[in-house]
Amino acid sequence: MTKATTRINNNIIENLPELRHIAVFGIALDHIDVDSAKRNNIEITNIPDALTNSVAEHSIGLMISLIKKNTRA
């Protein structure tokens, strides 16, 4: 499982011979060498809505903090 800032290039894929699956939070796959993964029979999946609720909840929490002027904490 990886995030969008973790680069998975050919060198990493070649050095992990038992790697069979890469799961990504979000939509983008531009940080993964997809061609190398295909050559090595590695399945790639993404979870586009994985963090949607968390981001919304955090945004609401920040708005409440601003309204209550509770930003020091």
KOLMITOR-258080 format. One record per atom (N, C-alpha, C): z, x, y; residue number from 1; residue in three letters; atom name. Coordinates in Angstrom, 2 decimals. Atoms other than C-alpha are relative to their C-alpha. Layout:
{z: Z&x: X&y: Y&gugu: NUM&tinu: ALA&drengu: CA}
...
***
This chain:
{z: 0.00&x: 0.85&y: -1.15&gugu: 1&tinu: MET&drengu: N}
{z: 0.00&x: 0.00&y: 0.00&gugu: 1&tinu: MET&drengu: CA}
{z: 0.00&x: 0.91&y: 1.23&gugu: 1&tinu: MET&drengu: C}
{z: 0.13&x: -0.85&y: -1.17&gugu: 2&tinu: THR&drengu: N}
{z: -0.96&x: 1.41&y: 3.37&gugu: 2&tinu: THR&drengu: CA}
{z: -0.15&x: -0.83&y: 1.26&gugu: 2&tinu: THR&drengu: C}
{z: 0.22&x: 0.65&y: -1.29&gugu: 3&tinu: LYS&drengu: N}
{z: -1.18&x: 0.60&y: 7.03&gugu: 3&tinu: LYS&drengu: CA}
{z: -1.23&x: 0.60&y: 0.66&gugu: 3&tinu: LYS&drengu: C}
{z: 1.27&x: -0.40&y: -0.63&gugu: 4&tinu: ALA&drengu: N}
{z: -4.11&x: 1.04&y: 9.41&gugu: 4&tinu: ALA&drengu: CA}
{z: 0.01&x: 1.41&y: 0.56&gugu: 4&tinu: ALA&drengu: C}
{z: -0.04&x: -1.35&y: -0.55&gugu: 5&tinu: THR&drengu: N}
{z: -2.91&x: 4.39&y: 10.74&gugu: 5&tinu: THR&drengu: CA}
{z: -0.01&x: 1.08&y: -1.07&gugu: 5&tinu: THR&drengu: C}
{z: 0.01&x: -0.97&y: 1.09&gugu: 6&tinu: THR&drengu: N}
{z: -2.81&x: 6.06&y: 7.33&gugu: 6&tinu: THR&drengu: CA}
{z: -1.43&x: 0.21&y: -0.47&gugu: 6&tinu: THR&drengu: C}
{z: 1.37&x: -0.32&y: 0.41&gugu: 7&tinu: ARG&drengu: N}
{z: -6.12&x: 7.80&y: 6.64&gugu: 7&tinu: ARG&drengu: CA}
{z: -0.03&x: 0.31&y: -1.50&gugu: 7&tinu: ARG&drengu: C}
{z: 0.18&x: -0.27&y: 1.43&gugu: 8&tinu: ILE&drengu: N}
{z: -7.22&x: 7.72&y: 3.00&gugu: 8&tinu: ILE&drengu: CA}
{z: -1.43&x: 0.50&y: -0.15&gugu: 8&tinu: ILE&drengu: C}
{z: 1.33&x: -0.60&y: 0.08&gugu: 9&tinu: ASN&drengu: N}
{z: -10.12&x: 10.13&y: 2.76&gugu: 9&tinu: ASN&drengu: CA}
{z: -0.30&x: 0.46&y: -1.42&gugu: 9&tinu: ASN&drengu: C}
{z: 0.43&x: -0.46&y: 1.32&gugu: 10&tinu: ASN&drengu: N}
{z: -12.01&x: 11.63&y: -0.16&gugu: 10&tinu: ASN&drengu: CA}
{z: 0.98&x: 1.00&y: -0.59&gugu: 10&tinu: ASN&drengu: C}
{z: -0.94&x: -1.01&y: 0.48&gugu: 11&tinu: ASN&drengu: N}
{z: -9.57&x: 14.54&y: -0.42&gugu: 11&tinu: ASN&drengu: CA}
{z: 1.24&x: -0.64&y: -0.62&gugu: 11&tinu: ASN&drengu: C}
{z: -1.18&x: 0.69&y: 0.53&gugu: 12&tinu: ILE&drengu: N}
{z: -6.60&x: 12.22&y: -0.91&gugu: 12&tinu: ILE&drengu: CA}
{z: -0.35&x: -0.73&y: -1.29&gugu: 12&tinu: ILE&drengu: C}
{z: 0.41&x: 0.75&y: 1.19&gugu: 13&tinu: ILE&drengu: N}
{z: -8.48&x: 10.04&y: -3.38&gugu: 13&tinu: ILE&drengu: CA}
{z: -0.22&x: 0.92&y: -1.19&gugu: 13&tinu: ILE&drengu: C}
{z: 0.27&x: -0.95&y: 1.09&gugu: 14&tinu: GLU&drengu: N}
{z: -9.63&x: 13.04&y: -5.44&gugu: 14&tinu: GLU&drengu: CA}
{z: 1.29&x: 0.62&y: -0.54&gugu: 14&tinu: GLU&drengu: C}
{z: -1.25&x: -0.61&y: 0.43&gugu: 15&tinu: ASN&drengu: N}
{z: -6.05&x: 14.39&y: -5.57&gugu: 15&tinu: ASN&drengu: CA}
{z: 1.00&x: -1.00&y: -0.58&gugu: 15&tinu: ASN&drengu: C}
{z: -0.84&x: 1.03&y: 0.62&gugu: 16&tinu: LEU&drengu: N}
{z: -4.62&x: 11.11&y: -6.88&gugu: 16&tinu: LEU&drengu: CA}
{z: -0.77&x: -0.64&y: -1.15&gugu: 16&tinu: LEU&drengu: C}
{z: 0.85&x: 0.48&y: 1.09&gugu: 17&tinu: PRO&drengu: N}
{z: -6.38&x: 10.71&y: -10.23&gugu: 17&tinu: PRO&drengu: CA}
{z: 0.47&x: -1.32&y: -0.64&gugu: 17&tinu: PRO&drengu: C}
{z: -0.50&x: 1.25&y: 0.60&gugu: 18&tinu: GLU&drengu: N}
{z: -4.14&x: 7.80&y: -11.32&gugu: 18&tinu: GLU&drengu: CA}
{z: -0.04&x: -1.18&y: 0.98&gugu: 18&tinu: GLU&drengu: C}
{z: 0.11&x: 1.07&y: -0.99&gugu: 19&tinu: LEU&drengu: N}
{z: -4.77&x: 5.79&y: -8.13&gugu: 19&tinu: LEU&drengu: CA}
{z: -1.03&x: -1.02&y: -0.45&gugu: 19&tinu: LEU&drengu: C}
{z: 0.91&x: 1.06&y: 0.46&gugu: 20&tinu: ARG&drengu: N}
{z: -6.33&x: 2.45&y: -9.08&gugu: 20&tinu: ARG&drengu: CA}
{z: -0.17&x: -1.12&y: 1.02&gugu: 20&tinu: ARG&drengu: C}
{z: 0.04&x: 1.13&y: -0.93&gugu: 21&tinu: HIS&drengu: N}
{z: -5.64&x: 0.15&y: -6.14&gugu: 21&tinu: HIS&drengu: CA}
{z: 0.53&x: 0.45&y: 1.36&gugu: 21&tinu: HIS&drengu: C}
{z: -0.47&x: -0.23&y: -1.36&gugu: 22&tinu: ILE&drengu: N}
{z: -5.30&x: 0.40&y: -2.35&gugu: 22&tinu: ILE&drengu: CA}
{z: 0.13&x: -1.37&y: 0.65&gugu: 22&tinu: ILE&drengu: C}
{z: -0.24&x: 1.27&y: -0.70&gugu: 23&tinu: ALA&drengu: N}
{z: -3.73&x: -2.58&y: -0.55&gugu: 23&tinu: ALA&drengu: CA}
{z: 0.29&x: 0.31&y: 1.46&gugu: 23&tinu: ALA&drengu: C}
{z: -0.09&x: -0.26&y: -1.43&gugu: 24&tinu: VAL&drengu: N}
{z: -4.00&x: -2.75&y: 3.22&gugu: 24&tinu: VAL&drengu: CA}
{z: 0.55&x: -1.23&y: 0.72&gugu: 24&tinu: VAL&drengu: C}
{z: -0.46&x: 1.07&y: -0.89&gugu: 25&tinu: PHE&drengu: N}
{z: -1.99&x: -4.84&y: 5.70&gugu: 25&tinu: PHE&drengu: CA}
{z: -1.02&x: -0.14&y: 1.10&gugu: 25&tinu: PHE&drengu: C}
{z: 0.99&x: 0.22&y: -1.06&gugu: 26&tinu: GLY&drengu: N}
{z: -4.50&x: -6.37&y: 8.10&gugu: 26&tinu: GLY&drengu: CA}
{z: -1.41&x: -0.09&y: -0.55&gugu: 26&tinu: GLY&drengu: C}
{z: 1.39&x: 0.21&y: 0.35&gugu: 27&tinu: ILE&drengu: N}
{z: -8.27&x: -6.61&y: 8.11&gugu: 27&tinu: ILE&drengu: CA}
{z: -0.79&x: 1.30&y: -0.13&gugu: 27&tinu: ILE&drengu: C}
{z: 0.85&x: -1.20&y: -0.10&gugu: 28&tinu: ALA&drengu: N}
{z: -9.70&x: -3.19&y: 8.99&gugu: 28&tinu: ALA&drengu: CA}
{z: 0.12&x: 0.92&y: -1.21&gugu: 28&tinu: ALA&drengu: C}
{z: 0.05&x: -0.98&y: 1.09&gugu: 29&tinu: LEU&drengu: N}
{z: -10.78&x: -0.76&y: 6.29&gugu: 29&tinu: LEU&drengu: CA}
{z: -0.62&x: 1.32&y: 0.48&gugu: 29&tinu: LEU&drengu: C}
{z: 0.68&x: -1.18&y: -0.51&gugu: 30&tinu: ASP&drengu: N}
{z: -12.24&x: 1.90&y: 8.59&gugu: 30&tinu: ASP&drengu: CA}
{z: 0.78&x: 1.30&y: -0.18&gugu: 30&tinu: ASP&drengu: C}
{z: -0.81&x: -1.20&y: 0.25&gugu: 31&tinu: HIS&drengu: N}
{z: -9.40&x: 4.32&y: 7.77&gugu: 31&tinu: HIS&drengu: CA}
{z: -0.04&x: 0.43&y: -1.47&gugu: 31&tinu: HIS&drengu: C}
{z: 0.12&x: -0.30&y: 1.44&gugu: 32&tinu: ILE&drengu: N}
{z: -10.33&x: 4.34&y: 4.06&gugu: 32&tinu: ILE&drengu: CA}
{z: -1.43&x: 0.42&y: -0.30&gugu: 32&tinu: ILE&drengu: C}
{z: 1.33&x: -0.42&y: 0.46&gugu: 33&tinu: ASP&drengu: N}
{z: -13.22&x: 6.24&y: 2.51&gugu: 33&tinu: ASP&drengu: CA}
{z: -0.40&x: -0.95&y: -1.14&gugu: 33&tinu: ASP&drengu: C}
{z: 0.35&x: 1.05&y: 0.96&gugu: 34&tinu: VAL&drengu: N}
{z: -14.59&x: 3.14&y: 0.79&gugu: 34&tinu: VAL&drengu: CA}
{z: -0.98&x: 0.51&y: -1.05&gugu: 34&tinu: VAL&drengu: C}
{z: 0.97&x: -0.54&y: 0.96&gugu: 35&tinu: ASP&drengu: N}
{z: -17.50&x: 5.00&y: -0.82&gugu: 35&tinu: ASP&drengu: CA}
{z: 0.68&x: 0.85&y: -1.06&gugu: 35&tinu: ASP&drengu: C}
{z: -0.74&x: -0.83&y: 0.95&gugu: 36&tinu: SER&drengu: N}
{z: -15.15&x: 7.52&y: -2.41&gugu: 36&tinu: SER&drengu: CA}
{z: 0.84&x: -0.87&y: -0.93&gugu: 36&tinu: SER&drengu: C}
{z: -0.80&x: 0.90&y: 0.83&gugu: 37&tinu: ALA&drengu: N}
{z: -12.90&x: 4.71&y: -3.63&gugu: 37&tinu: ALA&drengu: CA}
{z: -0.88&x: -0.68&y: -1.05&gugu: 37&tinu: ALA&drengu: C}
{z: 0.92&x: 0.64&y: 0.95&gugu: 38&tinu: LYS&drengu: N}
{z: -15.88&x: 2.94&y: -5.22&gugu: 38&tinu: LYS&drengu: CA}
{z: -0.42&x: 0.97&y: -1.10&gugu: 38&tinu: LYS&drengu: C}
{z: 0.40&x: -1.02&y: 0.99&gugu: 39&tinu: ARG&drengu: N}
{z: -17.02&x: 6.17&y: -6.93&gugu: 39&tinu: ARG&drengu: CA}
{z: 1.10&x: 0.25&y: -1.02&gugu: 39&tinu: ARG&drengu: C}
{z: -1.14&x: -0.26&y: 0.88&gugu: 40&tinu: ASN&drengu: N}
{z: -13.53&x: 6.52&y: -8.40&gugu: 40&tinu: ASN&drengu: CA}
{z: 0.58&x: -1.28&y: -0.60&gugu: 40&tinu: ASN&drengu: C}
{z: -0.42&x: 1.29&y: 0.57&gugu: 41&tinu: ASN&drengu: N}
{z: -13.28&x: 2.85&y: -9.48&gugu: 41&tinu: ASN&drengu: CA}
{z: 1.36&x: -0.47&y: 0.52&gugu: 41&tinu: ASN&drengu: C}
{z: -1.25&x: 0.42&y: -0.63&gugu: 42&tinu: ILE&drengu: N}
{z: -10.45&x: 2.14&y: -7.04&gugu: 42&tinu: ILE&drengu: CA}
{z: -0.25&x: -1.32&y: 0.73&gugu: 42&tinu: ILE&drengu: C}
{z: 0.12&x: 1.30&y: -0.63&gugu: 43&tinu: GLU&drengu: N}
{z: -10.03&x: -1.47&y: -6.00&gugu: 43&tinu: GLU&drengu: CA}
{z: 0.70&x: 0.04&y: 1.37&gugu: 43&tinu: GLU&drengu: C}
{z: -0.58&x: 0.08&y: -1.34&gugu: 44&tinu: ILE&drengu: N}
{z: -9.37&x: -2.11&y: -2.29&gugu: 44&tinu: ILE&drengu: CA}
{z: 0.16&x: -1.47&y: 0.36&gugu: 44&tinu: ILE&drengu: C}
{z: -0.24&x: 1.36&y: -0.47&gugu: 45&tinu: THR&drengu: N}
{z: -7.77&x: -5.32&y: -1.05&gugu: 45&tinu: THR&drengu: CA}
{z: 0.69&x: 0.06&y: 1.36&gugu: 45&tinu: THR&drengu: C}
{z: -0.71&x: 0.08&y: -1.27&gugu: 46&tinu: ASN&drengu: N}
{z: -6.56&x: -6.39&y: 2.35&gugu: 46&tinu: ASN&drengu: CA}
{z: 0.74&x: -1.33&y: 0.09&gugu: 46&tinu: ASN&drengu: C}
{z: -0.83&x: 1.18&y: -0.19&gugu: 47&tinu: ILE&drengu: N}
{z: -4.03&x: -8.94&y: 3.52&gugu: 47&tinu: ILE&drengu: CA}
{z: -0.09&x: -0.37&y: 1.49&gugu: 47&tinu: ILE&drengu: C}
{z: 0.25&x: 0.23&y: -1.42&gugu: 48&tinu: PRO&drengu: N}
{z: -5.40&x: -10.30&y: 6.81&gugu: 48&tinu: PRO&drengu: CA}
{z: 1.12&x: -0.71&y: 0.75&gugu: 48&tinu: PRO&drengu: C}
{z: -1.05&x: 0.75&y: -0.69&gugu: 49&tinu: ASP&drengu: N}
{z: -2.50&x: -12.64&y: 7.61&gugu: 49&tinu: ASP&drengu: CA}
{z: 1.41&x: 0.47&y: -0.34&gugu: 49&tinu: ASP&drengu: C}
{z: -1.29&x: -0.48&y: 0.49&gugu: 50&tinu: ALA&drengu: N}
{z: 0.33&x: -10.48&y: 6.30&gugu: 50&tinu: ALA&drengu: CA}
{z: 1.08&x: 0.00&y: 1.08&gugu: 50&tinu: ALA&drengu: C}
{z: -1.02&x: -0.15&y: -1.03&gugu: 51&tinu: LEU&drengu: N}
{z: 2.09&x: -9.96&y: 9.62&gugu: 51&tinu: LEU&drengu: CA}
{z: -0.09&x: -1.05&y: 1.10&gugu: 51&tinu: LEU&drengu: C}
{z: 0.21&x: 1.00&y: -1.05&gugu: 52&tinu: THR&drengu: N}
{z: 0.96&x: -13.01&y: 11.59&gugu: 52&tinu: THR&drengu: CA}
{z: 1.30&x: -0.68&y: 0.42&gugu: 52&tinu: THR&drengu: C}
{z: -1.26&x: 0.67&y: -0.34&gugu: 53&tinu: ASN&drengu: N}
{z: 4.30&x: -14.84&y: 11.42&gugu: 53&tinu: ASN&drengu: CA}
{z: 0.98&x: 0.95&y: 0.67&gugu: 53&tinu: ASN&drengu: C}
{z: -0.93&x: -0.97&y: -0.58&gugu: 54&tinu: SER&drengu: N}
{z: 6.30&x: -11.69&y: 12.19&gugu: 54&tinu: SER&drengu: CA}
{z: -0.36&x: 0.31&y: 1.44&gugu: 54&tinu: SER&drengu: C}
{z: 0.43&x: -0.27&y: -1.37&gugu: 55&tinu: VAL&drengu: N}
{z: 4.23&x: -10.96&y: 15.29&gugu: 55&tinu: VAL&drengu: CA}
{z: 0.32&x: -1.18&y: 0.90&gugu: 55&tinu: VAL&drengu: C}
{z: -0.30&x: 1.20&y: -0.79&gugu: 56&tinu: ALA&drengu: N}
{z: 4.60&x: -14.54&y: 16.51&gugu: 56&tinu: ALA&drengu: CA}
{z: 1.50&x: -0.11&y: 0.26&gugu: 56&tinu: ALA&drengu: C}
{z: -1.45&x: 0.07&y: -0.16&gugu: 57&tinu: GLU&drengu: N}
{z: 8.37&x: -14.50&y: 15.91&gugu: 57&tinu: GLU&drengu: CA}
{z: 0.51&x: 1.05&y: 0.97&gugu: 57&tinu: GLU&drengu: C}
{z: -0.40&x: -1.08&y: -0.91&gugu: 58&tinu: HIS&drengu: N}
{z: 8.74&x: -11.17&y: 17.70&gugu: 58&tinu: HIS&drengu: CA}
{z: -0.37&x: -0.35&y: 1.44&gugu: 58&tinu: HIS&drengu: C}
{z: 0.45&x: 0.38&y: -1.34&gugu: 59&tinu: SER&drengu: N}
{z: 6.73&x: -12.45&y: 20.68&gugu: 59&tinu: SER&drengu: CA}
{z: 0.91&x: -1.06&y: 0.60&gugu: 59&tinu: SER&drengu: C}
{z: -0.91&x: 1.05&y: -0.48&gugu: 60&tinu: ILE&drengu: N}
{z: 8.91&x: -15.56&y: 20.97&gugu: 60&tinu: ILE&drengu: CA}
{z: 1.36&x: 0.62&y: 0.35&gugu: 60&tinu: ILE&drengu: C}
{z: -1.27&x: -0.67&y: -0.26&gugu: 61&tinu: GLY&drengu: N}
{z: 12.02&x: -13.38&y: 20.74&gugu: 61&tinu: GLY&drengu: CA}
{z: -0.03&x: 0.80&y: 1.30&gugu: 61&tinu: GLY&drengu: C}
{z: 0.13&x: -0.75&y: -1.25&gugu: 62&tinu: LEU&drengu: N}
{z: 10.76&x: -11.14&y: 23.56&gugu: 62&tinu: LEU&drengu: CA}
{z: -0.01&x: -0.94&y: 1.20&gugu: 62&tinu: LEU&drengu: C}
{z: 0.02&x: 0.97&y: -1.10&gugu: 63&tinu: MET&drengu: N}
{z: 10.04&x: -14.18&y: 25.73&gugu: 63&tinu: MET&drengu: CA}
{z: 1.39&x: -0.54&y: 0.28&gugu: 63&tinu: MET&drengu: C}
{z: -1.37&x: 0.49&y: -0.18&gugu: 64&tinu: ILE&drengu: N}
{z: 13.56&x: -15.52&y: 25.16&gugu: 64&tinu: ILE&drengu: CA}
{z: 0.85&x: 1.07&y: 0.67&gugu: 64&tinu: ILE&drengu: C}
{z: -0.75&x: -1.10&y: -0.61&gugu: 65&tinu: SER&drengu: N}
{z: 15.00&x: -12.10&y: 26.04&gugu: 65&tinu: SER&drengu: CA}
{z: -0.31&x: 0.12&y: 1.49&gugu: 65&tinu: SER&drengu: C}
{z: 0.38&x: -0.08&y: -1.41&gugu: 66&tinu: LEU&drengu: N}
{z: 13.05&x: -12.06&y: 29.30&gugu: 66&tinu: LEU&drengu: CA}
{z: 0.58&x: -1.17&y: 0.79&gugu: 66&tinu: LEU&drengu: C}
{z: -0.54&x: 1.18&y: -0.69&gugu: 67&tinu: ILE&drengu: N}
{z: 14.12&x: -15.60&y: 30.20&gugu: 67&tinu: ILE&drengu: CA}
{z: 1.50&x: 0.16&y: 0.23&gugu: 67&tinu: ILE&drengu: C}
{z: -1.45&x: -0.16&y: -0.10&gugu: 68&tinu: LYS&drengu: N}
{z: 17.78&x: -14.77&y: 29.54&gugu: 68&tinu: LYS&drengu: CA}
{z: 0.38&x: 1.31&y: 0.69&gugu: 68&tinu: LYS&drengu: C}
{z: -0.22&x: -1.31&y: -0.64&gugu: 69&tinu: LYS&drengu: N}
{z: 17.39&x: -11.36&y: 31.25&gugu: 69&tinu: LYS&drengu: CA}
{z: 0.92&x: 0.86&y: -0.87&gugu: 69&tinu: LYS&drengu: C}
{z: -0.79&x: -0.71&y: 0.99&gugu: 70&tinu: ASN&drengu: N}
{z: 18.80&x: -9.79&y: 28.11&gugu: 70&tinu: ASN&drengu: CA}
{z: -0.78&x: 1.18&y: -0.56&gugu: 70&tinu: ASN&drengu: C}
{z: 0.88&x: -1.06&y: 0.49&gugu: 71&tinu: THR&drengu: N}
{z: 16.44&x: -6.82&y: 27.91&gugu: 71&tinu: THR&drengu: CA}
{z: 0.71&x: 1.33&y: -0.22&gugu: 71&tinu: THR&drengu: C}
{z: -0.72&x: -1.26&y: 0.21&gugu: 72&tinu: ARG&drengu: N}
{z: 19.12&x: -4.08&y: 27.90&gugu: 72&tinu: ARG&drengu: CA}
{z: 0.28&x: 0.24&y: -1.47&gugu: 72&tinu: ARG&drengu: C}
{z: -0.32&x: -0.13&y: 1.42&gugu: 73&tinu: ALA&drengu: N}
{z: 19.98&x: -4.73&y: 24.27&gugu: 73&tinu: ALA&drengu: CA}
{z: -1.24&x: 0.38&y: -0.71&gugu: 73&tinu: ALA&drengu: C}
***
